[in-house]
């Protein structure tokens, strides 16, 4: 279930998750994945502002560590470098 700020964020960016009708049913993980994969830099910064960079990095690292990933290779590489630089790996 999304918080109000994340719901508002997704409601204004329907192109990121076009296959969902009710954005309230999404979780933070789905929003982060869609934003990093399909959003622009402003979208990424807004999600970081809402959730915090540590939480976004935590979600990304968890998803990136799975055997089956939904991130495009260039997205995976870029954000691995980005989060490794700006967020300590815990």
PyMOL Python script that loads the backbone (N, CA, C, O; Angstrom):
from pymol import cmd

cmd.read_pdbstr("""\
ATOM      1  N   UNK A   1       0.836  -1.174   0.000  1.00  0.00           N
ATOM      2  CA  UNK A   1       0.000   0.000   0.000  1.00  0.00           C
ATOM      3  C   UNK A   1       0.890   1.249   0.000  1.00  0.00           C
ATOM      4  O   UNK A   1       1.806   1.366   0.815  1.00  0.00           O
ATOM      5  N   UNK A   2       0.623   2.146  -0.888  1.00  0.00           N
ATOM      6  CA  UNK A   2       1.460   3.335  -1.028  1.00  0.00           C
ATOM      7  C   UNK A   2       1.073   4.433  -0.048  1.00  0.00           C
ATOM      8  O   UNK A   2      -0.098   4.605   0.289  1.00  0.00           O
ATOM      9  N   UNK A   3       2.070   5.163   0.395  1.00  0.00           N
ATOM     10  CA  UNK A   3       1.819   6.362   1.194  1.00  0.00           C
ATOM     11  C   UNK A   3       1.245   7.434   0.268  1.00  0.00           C
ATOM     12  O   UNK A   3       1.345   7.324  -0.954  1.00  0.00           O
ATOM     13  N   UNK A   4       0.649   8.458   0.850  1.00  0.00           N
ATOM     14  CA  UNK A   4       0.050   9.521   0.041  1.00  0.00           C
ATOM     15  C   UNK A   4       1.053  10.200  -0.894  1.00  0.00           C
ATOM     16  O   UNK A   4       0.730  10.413  -2.063  1.00  0.00           O
ATOM     17  N   UNK A   5       2.267  10.550  -0.426  1.00  0.00           N
ATOM     18  CA  UNK A   5       3.218  11.182  -1.352  1.00  0.00           C
ATOM     19  C   UNK A   5       3.596  10.278  -2.531  1.00  0.00           C
ATOM     20  O   UNK A   5       3.714  10.756  -3.660  1.00  0.00           O
ATOM     21  N   UNK A   6       3.783   8.987  -2.280  1.00  0.00           N
ATOM     22  CA  UNK A   6       4.118   8.068  -3.376  1.00  0.00           C
ATOM     23  C   UNK A   6       2.928   7.874  -4.304  1.00  0.00           C
ATOM     24  O   UNK A   6       3.097   7.778  -5.520  1.00  0.00           O
ATOM     25  N   UNK A   7       1.732   7.815  -3.743  1.00  0.00           N
ATOM     26  CA  UNK A   7       0.523   7.696  -4.564  1.00  0.00           C
ATOM     27  C   UNK A   7       0.389   8.918  -5.475  1.00  0.00           C
ATOM     28  O   UNK A   7       0.111   8.780  -6.666  1.00  0.00           O
ATOM     29  N   UNK A   8       0.584  10.101  -4.917  1.00  0.00           N
ATOM     30  CA  UNK A   8       0.519  11.326  -5.726  1.00  0.00           C
ATOM     31  C   UNK A   8       1.583  11.309  -6.819  1.00  0.00           C
ATOM     32  O   UNK A   8       1.320  11.697  -7.958  1.00  0.00           O
ATOM     33  N   UNK A   9       2.779  10.861  -6.467  1.00  0.00           N
ATOM     34  CA  UNK A   9       3.868  10.763  -7.439  1.00  0.00           C
ATOM     35  C   UNK A   9       3.469   9.858  -8.604  1.00  0.00           C
ATOM     36  O   UNK A   9       3.628  10.235  -9.765  1.00  0.00           O
ATOM     37  N   UNK A  10       2.952   8.668  -8.298  1.00  0.00           N
ATOM     38  CA  UNK A  10       2.583   7.714  -9.349  1.00  0.00           C
ATOM     39  C   UNK A  10       1.375   8.187 -10.142  1.00  0.00           C
ATOM     40  O   UNK A  10       1.300   7.950 -11.348  1.00  0.00           O
ATOM     41  N   UNK A  11       0.435   8.846  -9.494  1.00  0.00           N
ATOM     42  CA  UNK A  11      -0.760   9.337 -10.187  1.00  0.00           C
ATOM     43  C   UNK A  11      -0.399  10.351 -11.267  1.00  0.00           C
ATOM     44  O   UNK A  11      -1.096  10.465 -12.275  1.00  0.00           O
ATOM     45  N   UNK A  12       0.680  11.078 -11.056  1.00  0.00           N
ATOM     46  CA  UNK A  12       1.123  12.078 -12.029  1.00  0.00           C
ATOM     47  C   UNK A  12       2.049  11.492 -13.092  1.00  0.00           C
ATOM     48  O   UNK A  12       2.402  12.173 -14.055  1.00  0.00           O
ATOM     49  N   UNK A  13       2.442  10.227 -12.918  1.00  0.00           N
ATOM     50  CA  UNK A  13       3.384   9.581 -13.846  1.00  0.00           C
ATOM     51  C   UNK A  13       2.866   8.209 -14.259  1.00  0.00           C
ATOM     52  O   UNK A  13       3.530   7.191 -14.061  1.00  0.00           O
ATOM     53  N   UNK A  14       1.691   8.202 -14.824  1.00  0.00           N
ATOM     54  CA  UNK A  14       1.038   6.940 -15.201  1.00  0.00           C
ATOM     55  C   UNK A  14       1.827   6.169 -16.250  1.00  0.00           C
ATOM     56  O   UNK A  14       1.665   4.956 -16.383  1.00  0.00           O
ATOM     57  N   UNK A  15       2.670   6.859 -16.988  1.00  0.00           N
ATOM     58  CA  UNK A  15       3.473   6.191 -18.019  1.00  0.00           C
ATOM     59  C   UNK A  15       4.535   5.262 -17.424  1.00  0.00           C
ATOM     60  O   UNK A  15       5.055   4.394 -18.125  1.00  0.00           O
ATOM     61  N   UNK A  16       4.861   5.434 -16.146  1.00  0.00           N
ATOM     62  CA  UNK A  16       5.870   4.578 -15.523  1.00  0.00           C
ATOM     63  C   UNK A  16       5.326   3.184 -15.232  1.00  0.00           C
ATOM     64  O   UNK A  16       6.039   2.190 -15.375  1.00  0.00           O
ATOM     65  N   UNK A  17       4.072   3.117 -14.826  1.00  0.00           N
ATOM     66  CA  UNK A  17       3.424   1.826 -14.555  1.00  0.00           C
ATOM     67  C   UNK A  17       2.059   1.874 -15.224  1.00  0.00           C
ATOM     68  O   UNK A  17       1.028   2.041 -14.574  1.00  0.00           O
ATOM     69  N   UNK A  18       2.086   1.724 -16.527  1.00  0.00           N
ATOM     70  CA  UNK A  18       0.889   1.838 -17.346  1.00  0.00           C
ATOM     71  C   UNK A  18      -0.038   0.632 -17.221  1.00  0.00           C
ATOM     72  O   UNK A  18      -1.202   0.714 -17.615  1.00  0.00           O
ATOM     73  N   UNK A  19       0.436  -0.451 -16.698  1.00  0.00           N
ATOM     74  CA  UNK A  19      -0.313  -1.706 -16.647  1.00  0.00           C
ATOM     75  C   UNK A  19      -1.095  -1.884 -15.345  1.00  0.00           C
ATOM     76  O   UNK A  19      -1.693  -2.938 -15.128  1.00  0.00           O
ATOM     77  N   UNK A  20      -1.098  -0.876 -14.482  1.00  0.00           N
ATOM     78  CA  UNK A  20      -1.806  -0.959 -13.202  1.00  0.00           C
ATOM     79  C   UNK A  20      -2.924   0.071 -13.186  1.00  0.00           C
ATOM     80  O   UNK A  20      -2.721   1.224 -13.567  1.00  0.00           O
ATOM     81  N   UNK A  21      -4.102  -0.347 -12.744  1.00  0.00           N
ATOM     82  CA  UNK A  21      -5.233   0.581 -12.669  1.00  0.00           C
ATOM     83  C   UNK A  21      -5.307   1.288 -11.322  1.00  0.00           C
ATOM     84  O   UNK A  21      -5.594   2.484 -11.260  1.00  0.00           O
ATOM     85  N   UNK A  22      -5.052   0.561 -10.255  1.00  0.00           N
ATOM     86  CA  UNK A  22      -5.152   1.130  -8.915  1.00  0.00           C
ATOM     87  C   UNK A  22      -3.755   1.252  -8.311  1.00  0.00           C
ATOM     88  O   UNK A  22      -3.161   0.258  -7.893  1.00  0.00           O
ATOM     89  N   UNK A  23      -3.244   2.463  -8.272  1.00  0.00           N
ATOM     90  CA  UNK A  23      -1.885   2.690  -7.787  1.00  0.00           C
ATOM     91  C   UNK A  23      -1.734   2.446  -6.289  1.00  0.00           C
ATOM     92  O   UNK A  23      -0.616   2.269  -5.805  1.00  0.00           O
ATOM     93  N   UNK A  24      -2.827   2.435  -5.559  1.00  0.00           N
ATOM     94  CA  UNK A  24      -2.767   2.150  -4.116  1.00  0.00           C
ATOM     95  C   UNK A  24      -2.296   0.723  -3.836  1.00  0.00           C
ATOM     96  O   UNK A  24      -1.767   0.441  -2.761  1.00  0.00           O
ATOM     97  N   UNK A  25      -2.487  -0.174  -4.801  1.00  0.00           N
ATOM     98  CA  UNK A  25      -2.101  -1.573  -4.592  1.00  0.00           C
ATOM     99  C   UNK A  25      -0.599  -1.800  -4.774  1.00  0.00           C
ATOM    100  O   UNK A  25      -0.089  -2.873  -4.452  1.00  0.00           O
ATOM    101  N   UNK A  26       0.099  -0.807  -5.282  1.00  0.00           N
ATOM    102  CA  UNK A  26       1.544  -0.940  -5.487  1.00  0.00           C
ATOM    103  C   UNK A  26       2.293  -0.869  -4.163  1.00  0.00           C
ATOM    104  O   UNK A  26       1.767  -0.389  -3.159  1.00  0.00           O
ATOM    105  N   UNK A  27       3.514  -1.350  -4.179  1.00  0.00           N
ATOM    106  CA  UNK A  27       4.378  -1.200  -3.012  1.00  0.00           C
ATOM    107  C   UNK A  27       5.578  -0.329  -3.397  1.00  0.00           C
ATOM    108  O   UNK A  27       5.761   0.011  -4.566  1.00  0.00           O
ATOM    109  N   UNK A  28       6.377   0.020  -2.416  1.00  0.00           N
ATOM    110  CA  UNK A  28       7.541   0.876  -2.661  1.00  0.00           C
ATOM    111  C   UNK A  28       8.491   0.254  -3.670  1.00  0.00           C
ATOM    112  O   UNK A  28       9.062   0.957  -4.504  1.00  0.00           O
ATOM    113  N   UNK A  29       8.663  -1.053  -3.598  1.00  0.00           N
ATOM    114  CA  UNK A  29       9.590  -1.752  -4.485  1.00  0.00           C
ATOM    115  C   UNK A  29       9.194  -1.580  -5.949  1.00  0.00           C
ATOM    116  O   UNK A  29      10.051  -1.346  -6.801  1.00  0.00           O
ATOM    117  N   UNK A  30       7.910  -1.695  -6.238  1.00  0.00           N
ATOM    118  CA  UNK A  30       7.434  -1.545  -7.618  1.00  0.00           C
ATOM    119  C   UNK A  30       7.644  -0.123  -8.119  1.00  0.00           C
ATOM    120  O   UNK A  30       8.009   0.082  -9.276  1.00  0.00           O
ATOM    121  N   UNK A  31       7.416   0.851  -7.258  1.00  0.00           N
ATOM    122  CA  UNK A  31       7.591   2.256  -7.646  1.00  0.00           C
ATOM    123  C   UNK A  31       9.066   2.555  -7.914  1.00  0.00           C
ATOM    124  O   UNK A  31       9.394   3.212  -8.901  1.00  0.00           O
ATOM    125  N   UNK A  32       9.946   2.082  -7.051  1.00  0.00           N
ATOM    126  CA  UNK A  32      11.385   2.316  -7.246  1.00  0.00           C
ATOM    127  C   UNK A  32      11.852   1.661  -8.539  1.00  0.00           C
ATOM    128  O   UNK A  32      12.556   2.287  -9.332  1.00  0.00           O
ATOM    129  N   UNK A  33      11.469   0.418  -8.757  1.00  0.00           N
ATOM    130  CA  UNK A  33      11.891  -0.294  -9.964  1.00  0.00           C
ATOM    131  C   UNK A  33      11.413   0.415 -11.228  1.00  0.00           C
ATOM    132  O   UNK A  33      12.195   0.610 -12.158  1.00  0.00           O
ATOM    133  N   UNK A  34      10.155   0.799 -11.272  1.00  0.00           N
ATOM    134  CA  UNK A  34       9.611   1.474 -12.453  1.00  0.00           C
ATOM    135  C   UNK A  34      10.266   2.830 -12.663  1.00  0.00           C
ATOM    136  O   UNK A  34      10.557   3.213 -13.796  1.00  0.00           O
ATOM    137  N   UNK A  35      10.496   3.550 -11.587  1.00  0.00           N
ATOM    138  CA  UNK A  35      11.091   4.881 -11.707  1.00  0.00           C
ATOM    139  C   UNK A  35      12.533   4.804 -12.190  1.00  0.00           C
ATOM    140  O   UNK A  35      12.932   5.568 -13.068  1.00  0.00           O
ATOM    141  N   UNK A  36      13.312   3.897 -11.631  1.00  0.00           N
ATOM    142  CA  UNK A  36      14.711   3.780 -12.062  1.00  0.00           C
ATOM    143  C   UNK A  36      14.800   3.276 -13.498  1.00  0.00           C
ATOM    144  O   UNK A  36      15.680   3.703 -14.246  1.00  0.00           O
ATOM    145  N   UNK A  37      13.915   2.386 -13.887  1.00  0.00           N
ATOM    146  CA  UNK A  37      13.946   1.836 -15.243  1.00  0.00           C
ATOM    147  C   UNK A  37      13.401   2.795 -16.296  1.00  0.00           C
ATOM    148  O   UNK A  37      13.982   2.920 -17.374  1.00  0.00           O
ATOM    149  N   UNK A  38      12.298   3.469 -16.001  1.00  0.00           N
ATOM    150  CA  UNK A  38      11.573   4.220 -17.030  1.00  0.00           C
ATOM    151  C   UNK A  38      11.468   5.716 -16.777  1.00  0.00           C
ATOM    152  O   UNK A  38      11.076   6.466 -17.672  1.00  0.00           O
ATOM    153  N   UNK A  39      11.811   6.161 -15.579  1.00  0.00           N
ATOM    154  CA  UNK A  39      11.672   7.574 -15.261  1.00  0.00           C
ATOM    155  C   UNK A  39      12.856   8.394 -15.735  1.00  0.00           C
ATOM    156  O   UNK A  39      13.884   7.857 -16.147  1.00  0.00           O
ATOM    157  N   UNK A  40      12.690   9.701 -15.669  1.00  0.00           N
ATOM    158  CA  UNK A  40      13.804  10.593 -15.983  1.00  0.00           C
ATOM    159  C   UNK A  40      14.504  10.983 -14.676  1.00  0.00           C
ATOM    160  O   UNK A  40      14.108  10.540 -13.598  1.00  0.00           O
ATOM    161  N   UNK A  41      15.533  11.803 -14.779  1.00  0.00           N
ATOM    162  CA  UNK A  41      16.316  12.140 -13.598  1.00  0.00           C
ATOM    163  C   UNK A  41      15.472  12.854 -12.545  1.00  0.00           C
ATOM    164  O   UNK A  41      15.648  12.619 -11.350  1.00  0.00           O
ATOM    165  N   UNK A  42      14.557  13.724 -12.974  1.00  0.00           N
ATOM    166  CA  UNK A  42      13.694  14.419 -12.020  1.00  0.00           C
ATOM    167  C   UNK A  42      12.797  13.434 -11.268  1.00  0.00           C
ATOM    168  O   UNK A  42      12.561  13.595 -10.071  1.00  0.00           O
ATOM    169  N   UNK A  43      12.300  12.416 -11.972  1.00  0.00           N
ATOM    170  CA  UNK A  43      11.486  11.385 -11.319  1.00  0.00           C
ATOM    171  C   UNK A  43      12.303  10.652 -10.255  1.00  0.00           C
ATOM    172  O   UNK A  43      11.824  10.418  -9.145  1.00  0.00           O
ATOM    173  N   UNK A  44      13.524  10.296 -10.598  1.00  0.00           N
ATOM    174  CA  UNK A  44      14.402   9.590  -9.655  1.00  0.00           C
ATOM    175  C   UNK A  44      14.650  10.460  -8.424  1.00  0.00           C
ATOM    176  O   UNK A  44      14.571   9.977  -7.295  1.00  0.00           O
ATOM    177  N   UNK A  45      14.946  11.728  -8.640  1.00  0.00           N
ATOM    178  CA  UNK A  45      15.208  12.623  -7.518  1.00  0.00           C
ATOM    179  C   UNK A  45      13.976  12.805  -6.637  1.00  0.00           C
ATOM    180  O   UNK A  45      14.100  12.933  -5.419  1.00  0.00           O
ATOM    181  N   UNK A  46      12.804  12.817  -7.234  1.00  0.00           N
ATOM    182  CA  UNK A  46      11.561  12.943  -6.464  1.00  0.00           C
ATOM    183  C   UNK A  46      11.337  11.708  -5.594  1.00  0.00           C
ATOM    184  O   UNK A  46      10.956  11.838  -4.431  1.00  0.00           O
ATOM    185  N   UNK A  47      11.567  10.519  -6.136  1.00  0.00           N
ATOM    186  CA  UNK A  47      11.420   9.293  -5.339  1.00  0.00           C
ATOM    187  C   UNK A  47      12.436   9.289  -4.200  1.00  0.00           C
ATOM    188  O   UNK A  47      12.112   8.901  -3.077  1.00  0.00           O
ATOM    189  N   UNK A  48      13.652   9.715  -4.486  1.00  0.00           N
ATOM    190  CA  UNK A  48      14.671   9.802  -3.435  1.00  0.00           C
ATOM    191  C   UNK A  48      14.241  10.802  -2.361  1.00  0.00           C
ATOM    192  O   UNK A  48      14.455  10.568  -1.172  1.00  0.00           O
ATOM    193  N   UNK A  49      13.644  11.897  -2.773  1.00  0.00           N
ATOM    194  CA  UNK A  49      13.156  12.898  -1.820  1.00  0.00           C
ATOM    195  C   UNK A  49      12.039  12.322  -0.943  1.00  0.00           C
ATOM    196  O   UNK A  49      11.998  12.587   0.258  1.00  0.00           O
ATOM    197  N   UNK A  50      11.144  11.543  -1.533  1.00  0.00           N
ATOM    198  CA  UNK A  50      10.011  10.969  -0.795  1.00  0.00           C
ATOM    199  C   UNK A  50      10.467   9.860   0.148  1.00  0.00           C
ATOM    200  O   UNK A  50      10.104   9.859   1.324  1.00  0.00           O
ATOM    201  N   UNK A  51      11.250   8.925  -0.354  1.00  0.00           N
ATOM    202  CA  UNK A  51      11.630   7.745   0.431  1.00  0.00           C
ATOM    203  C   UNK A  51      12.956   7.897   1.178  1.00  0.00           C
ATOM    204  O   UNK A  51      13.194   7.225   2.182  1.00  0.00           O
ATOM    205  N   UNK A  52      13.795   8.767   0.689  1.00  0.00           N
ATOM    206  CA  UNK A  52      15.145   8.893   1.242  1.00  0.00           C
ATOM    207  C   UNK A  52      16.106   8.045   0.425  1.00  0.00           C
ATOM    208  O   UNK A  52      15.759   6.954  -0.028  1.00  0.00           O
ATOM    209  N   UNK A  53      17.311   8.554   0.243  1.00  0.00           N
ATOM    210  CA  UNK A  53      18.268   7.862  -0.617  1.00  0.00           C
ATOM    211  C   UNK A  53      18.664   6.505  -0.043  1.00  0.00           C
ATOM    212  O   UNK A  53      18.905   5.564  -0.798  1.00  0.00           O
ATOM    213  N   UNK A  54      18.735   6.393   1.275  1.00  0.00           N
ATOM    214  CA  UNK A  54      19.116   5.111   1.880  1.00  0.00           C
ATOM    215  C   UNK A  54      18.062   4.044   1.601  1.00  0.00           C
ATOM    216  O   UNK A  54      18.406   2.899   1.310  1.00  0.00           O
ATOM    217  N   UNK A  55      16.791   4.404   1.685  1.00  0.00           N
ATOM    218  CA  UNK A  55      15.713   3.432   1.432  1.00  0.00           C
ATOM    219  C   UNK A  55      15.679   3.038  -0.041  1.00  0.00           C
ATOM    220  O   UNK A  55      15.505   1.861  -0.355  1.00  0.00           O
ATOM    221  N   UNK A  56      15.839   3.992  -0.945  1.00  0.00           N
ATOM    222  CA  UNK A  56      15.853   3.679  -2.378  1.00  0.00           C
ATOM    223  C   UNK A  56      17.038   2.771  -2.692  1.00  0.00           C
ATOM    224  O   UNK A  56      16.898   1.808  -3.446  1.00  0.00           O
ATOM    225  N   UNK A  57      18.196   3.069  -2.126  1.00  0.00           N
ATOM    226  CA  UNK A  57      19.381   2.228  -2.338  1.00  0.00           C
ATOM    227  C   UNK A  57      19.157   0.827  -1.784  1.00  0.00           C
ATOM    228  O   UNK A  57      19.545  -0.157  -2.413  1.00  0.00           O
ATOM    229  N   UNK A  58      18.539   0.728  -0.621  1.00  0.00           N
ATOM    230  CA  UNK A  58      18.251  -0.578  -0.018  1.00  0.00           C
ATOM    231  C   UNK A  58      17.341  -1.412  -0.922  1.00  0.00           C
ATOM    232  O   UNK A  58      17.594  -2.595  -1.148  1.00  0.00           O
ATOM    233  N   UNK A  59      16.286  -0.789  -1.434  1.00  0.00           N
ATOM    234  CA  UNK A  59      15.359  -1.487  -2.335  1.00  0.00           C
ATOM    235  C   UNK A  59      16.083  -1.912  -3.604  1.00  0.00           C
ATOM    236  O   UNK A  59      15.960  -3.055  -4.044  1.00  0.00           O
ATOM    237  N   UNK A  60      16.840  -0.988  -4.191  1.00  0.00           N
ATOM    238  CA  UNK A  60      17.566  -1.290  -5.425  1.00  0.00           C
ATOM    239  C   UNK A  60      18.545  -2.442  -5.221  1.00  0.00           C
ATOM    240  O   UNK A  60      18.579  -3.375  -6.023  1.00  0.00           O
ATOM    241  N   UNK A  61      19.329  -2.385  -4.167  1.00  0.00           N
ATOM    242  CA  UNK A  61      20.330  -3.433  -3.927  1.00  0.00           C
ATOM    243  C   UNK A  61      19.677  -4.792  -3.700  1.00  0.00           C
ATOM    244  O   UNK A  61      20.184  -5.815  -4.160  1.00  0.00           O
ATOM    245  N   UNK A  62      18.565  -4.800  -2.998  1.00  0.00           N
ATOM    246  CA  UNK A  62      17.841  -6.055  -2.773  1.00  0.00           C
ATOM    247  C   UNK A  62      17.366  -6.635  -4.104  1.00  0.00           C
ATOM    248  O   UNK A  62      17.530  -7.825  -4.370  1.00  0.00           O
ATOM    249  N   UNK A  63      16.771  -5.772  -4.940  1.00  0.00           N
ATOM    250  CA  UNK A  63      16.272  -6.236  -6.236  1.00  0.00           C
ATOM    251  C   UNK A  63      17.417  -6.625  -7.161  1.00  0.00           C
ATOM    252  O   UNK A  63      17.314  -7.608  -7.895  1.00  0.00           O
ATOM    253  N   UNK A  64      18.495  -5.871  -7.134  1.00  0.00           N
ATOM    254  CA  UNK A  64      19.633  -6.140  -8.019  1.00  0.00           C
ATOM    255  C   UNK A  64      20.356  -7.426  -7.643  1.00  0.00           C
ATOM    256  O   UNK A  64      21.021  -8.032  -8.482  1.00  0.00           O
ATOM    257  N   UNK A  65      20.232  -7.843  -6.395  1.00  0.00           N
ATOM    258  CA  UNK A  65      20.901  -9.049  -5.938  1.00  0.00           C
ATOM    259  C   UNK A  65      20.168 -10.337  -6.263  1.00  0.00           C
ATOM    260  O   UNK A  65      20.693 -11.428  -6.035  1.00  0.00           O
ATOM    261  N   UNK A  66      18.982 -10.221  -6.784  1.00  0.00           N
ATOM    262  CA  UNK A  66      18.204 -11.411  -7.129  1.00  0.00           C
ATOM    263  C   UNK A  66      18.729 -12.035  -8.416  1.00  0.00           C
ATOM    264  O   UNK A  66      19.270 -11.336  -9.273  1.00  0.00           O
ATOM    265  N   UNK A  67      18.572 -13.343  -8.552  1.00  0.00           N
ATOM    266  CA  UNK A  67      19.008 -13.995  -9.796  1.00  0.00           C
ATOM    267  C   UNK A  67      18.254 -13.469 -11.026  1.00  0.00           C
ATOM    268  O   UNK A  67      18.834 -13.314 -12.101  1.00  0.00           O
ATOM    269  N   UNK A  68      16.983 -13.205 -10.856  1.00  0.00           N
ATOM    270  CA  UNK A  68      16.178 -12.694 -11.967  1.00  0.00           C
ATOM    271  C   UNK A  68      15.868 -11.226 -11.697  1.00  0.00           C
ATOM    272  O   UNK A  68      15.164 -10.894 -10.743  1.00  0.00           O
ATOM    273  N   UNK A  69      16.393 -10.366 -12.533  1.00  0.00           N
ATOM    274  CA  UNK A  69      16.251  -8.924 -12.343  1.00  0.00           C
ATOM    275  C   UNK A  69      15.375  -8.327 -13.435  1.00  0.00           C
ATOM    276  O   UNK A  69      15.320  -8.841 -14.552  1.00  0.00           O
ATOM    277  N   UNK A  70      14.695  -7.241 -13.102  1.00  0.00           N
ATOM    278  CA  UNK A  70      13.899  -6.528 -14.092  1.00  0.00           C
ATOM    279  C   UNK A  70      14.569  -5.240 -14.555  1.00  0.00           C
ATOM    280  O   UNK A  70      14.008  -4.509 -15.371  1.00  0.00           O
ATOM    281  N   UNK A  71      15.754  -4.959 -14.045  1.00  0.00           N
ATOM    282  CA  UNK A  71      16.462  -3.749 -14.452  1.00  0.00           C
ATOM    283  C   UNK A  71      17.204  -3.980 -15.761  1.00  0.00           C
ATOM    284  O   UNK A  71      17.804  -5.033 -15.981  1.00  0.00           O
ATOM    285  N   UNK A  72      17.149  -2.968 -16.624  1.00  0.00           N
ATOM    286  CA  UNK A  72      17.943  -3.036 -17.852  1.00  0.00           C
ATOM    287  C   UNK A  72      19.419  -2.965 -17.456  1.00  0.00           C
ATOM    288  O   UNK A  72      19.754  -2.355 -16.440  1.00  0.00           O
ATOM    289  N   UNK A  73      20.309  -3.583 -18.247  1.00  0.00           N
ATOM    290  CA  UNK A  73      21.739  -3.626 -17.871  1.00  0.00           C
ATOM    291  C   UNK A  73      22.350  -2.251 -17.616  1.00  0.00           C
ATOM    292  O   UNK A  73      23.115  -2.086 -16.665  1.00  0.00           O
ATOM    293  N   UNK A  74      22.027  -1.267 -18.446  1.00  0.00           N
ATOM    294  CA  UNK A  74      22.611   0.060 -18.259  1.00  0.00           C
ATOM    295  C   UNK A  74      22.073   0.739 -17.000  1.00  0.00           C
ATOM    296  O   UNK A  74      22.796   1.494 -16.348  1.00  0.00           O
ATOM    297  N   UNK A  75      20.825   0.481 -16.657  1.00  0.00           N
ATOM    298  CA  UNK A  75      20.232   1.026 -15.433  1.00  0.00           C
ATOM    299  C   UNK A  75      20.878   0.370 -14.215  1.00  0.00           C
ATOM    300  O   UNK A  75      21.230   1.044 -13.246  1.00  0.00           O
ATOM    301  N   UNK A  76      21.025  -0.923 -14.276  1.00  0.00           N
ATOM    302  CA  UNK A  76      21.661  -1.676 -13.194  1.00  0.00           C
ATOM    303  C   UNK A  76      23.084  -1.172 -12.948  1.00  0.00           C
ATOM    304  O   UNK A  76      23.479  -0.961 -11.801  1.00  0.00           O
ATOM    305  N   UNK A  77      23.841  -0.982 -14.001  1.00  0.00           N
ATOM    306  CA  UNK A  77      25.217  -0.501 -13.879  1.00  0.00           C
ATOM    307  C   UNK A  77      25.263   0.915 -13.309  1.00  0.00           C
ATOM    308  O   UNK A  77      26.011   1.187 -12.370  1.00  0.00           O
ATOM    309  N   UNK A  78      24.466   1.812 -13.878  1.00  0.00           N
ATOM    310  CA  UNK A  78      24.502   3.211 -13.442  1.00  0.00           C
ATOM    311  C   UNK A  78      24.138   3.346 -11.970  1.00  0.00           C
ATOM    312  O   UNK A  78      24.867   3.976 -11.204  1.00  0.00           O
ATOM    313  N   UNK A  79      23.017   2.759 -11.573  1.00  0.00           N
ATOM    314  CA  UNK A  79      22.569   2.946 -10.194  1.00  0.00           C
ATOM    315  C   UNK A  79      23.394   2.140  -9.197  1.00  0.00           C
ATOM    316  O   UNK A  79      23.442   2.496  -8.020  1.00  0.00           O
ATOM    317  N   UNK A  80      24.034   1.077  -9.629  1.00  0.00           N
ATOM    318  CA  UNK A  80      24.990   0.396  -8.750  1.00  0.00           C
ATOM    319  C   UNK A  80      26.134   1.347  -8.419  1.00  0.00           C
ATOM    320  O   UNK A  80      26.519   1.476  -7.257  1.00  0.00           O
ATOM    321  N   UNK A  81      26.673   2.006  -9.425  1.00  0.00           N
ATOM    322  CA  UNK A  81      27.748   2.976  -9.210  1.00  0.00           C
ATOM    323  C   UNK A  81      27.264   4.166  -8.384  1.00  0.00           C
ATOM    324  O   UNK A  81      27.950   4.615  -7.466  1.00  0.00           O
ATOM    325  N   UNK A  82      26.086   4.668  -8.715  1.00  0.00           N
ATOM    326  CA  UNK A  82      25.517   5.839  -8.033  1.00  0.00           C
ATOM    327  C   UNK A  82      25.314   5.570  -6.543  1.00  0.00           C
ATOM    328  O   UNK A  82      25.776   6.338  -5.699  1.00  0.00           O
ATOM    329  N   UNK A  83      24.625   4.483  -6.229  1.00  0.00           N
ATOM    330  CA  UNK A  83      24.343   4.193  -4.823  1.00  0.00           C
ATOM    331  C   UNK A  83      25.602   3.771  -4.063  1.00  0.00           C
ATOM    332  O   UNK A  83      25.711   4.041  -2.867  1.00  0.00           O
ATOM    333  N   UNK A  84      26.541   3.124  -4.723  1.00  0.00           N
ATOM    334  CA  UNK A  84      27.801   2.781  -4.058  1.00  0.00           C
ATOM    335  C   UNK A  84      28.599   4.033  -3.696  1.00  0.00           C
ATOM    336  O   UNK A  84      29.326   4.049  -2.703  1.00  0.00           O
ATOM    337  N   UNK A  85      28.459   5.068  -4.498  1.00  0.00           N
ATOM    338  CA  UNK A  85      29.169   6.315  -4.221  1.00  0.00           C
ATOM    339  C   UNK A  85      28.492   7.122  -3.109  1.00  0.00           C
ATOM    340  O   UNK A  85      29.170   7.683  -2.248  1.00  0.00           O
ATOM    341  N   UNK A  86      27.160   7.182  -3.128  1.00  0.00           N
ATOM    342  CA  UNK A  86      26.448   8.092  -2.234  1.00  0.00           C
ATOM    343  C   UNK A  86      25.809   7.448  -1.007  1.00  0.00           C
ATOM    344  O   UNK A  86      25.374   8.160  -0.101  1.00  0.00           O
ATOM    345  N   UNK A  87      25.743   6.120  -0.957  1.00  0.00           N
ATOM    346  CA  UNK A  87      25.112   5.445   0.185  1.00  0.00           C
ATOM    347  C   UNK A  87      25.993   4.282   0.617  1.00  0.00           C
ATOM    348  O   UNK A  87      26.306   3.396  -0.178  1.00  0.00           O
ATOM    349  N   UNK A  88      26.386   4.295   1.877  1.00  0.00           N
ATOM    350  CA  UNK A  88      27.210   3.203   2.397  1.00  0.00           C
ATOM    351  C   UNK A  88      26.440   1.893   2.317  1.00  0.00           C
ATOM    352  O   UNK A  88      25.251   1.837   2.631  1.00  0.00           O
ATOM    353  N   UNK A  89      27.119   0.860   1.902  1.00  0.00           N
ATOM    354  CA  UNK A  89      26.499  -0.462   1.793  1.00  0.00           C
ATOM    355  C   UNK A  89      26.471  -1.100   3.175  1.00  0.00           C
ATOM    356  O   UNK A  89      27.515  -1.353   3.775  1.00  0.00           O
ATOM    357  N   UNK A  90      25.263  -1.355   3.675  1.00  0.00           N
ATOM    358  CA  UNK A  90      25.147  -1.914   5.032  1.00  0.00           C
ATOM    359  C   UNK A  90      24.898  -3.394   5.015  1.00  0.00           C
ATOM    360  O   UNK A  90      24.777  -4.012   6.073  1.00  0.00           O
TER     361      UNK A  90
END
""", "prot")
cmd.dss("prot")
cmd.show_as("cartoon", "prot")
cmd.util.cbc("prot")
cmd.orient("prot")
